[in-house]
Amino acid sequence: MRWGWGWGGGYGSPFWWLGPVLMALFWIAVLGGIVVLIRQMVRRDRGQDRDDTALQILQRRYARGEISKEQYEEMRRELS
């Protein structure tokens, strides 16, 4: 059986759809990578740096009301 205009739909192969599908997957991966990079940059701009000390994180948690004064004092003593 030859691949030609009759059986292959004019593209010469029954796998003519593979090229466009792979190209679409490539562009989806590229755009997904761009979205991930932008999200990382936005997070960094919001002040979510990883360089904070444990005491700074503890102070922020206390200021937001996530922990009580007793918990704050106990954790501060452990960190010092």
ABEGO torsion letter per residue (X at the ends): XBBBAAAAGGAGBAAAAAAAAAAAAAAAAAAAAAAAAAAAAAAAAAGBBAABBAAAAAAAAAAAGABBAAAAAAAAAAAX
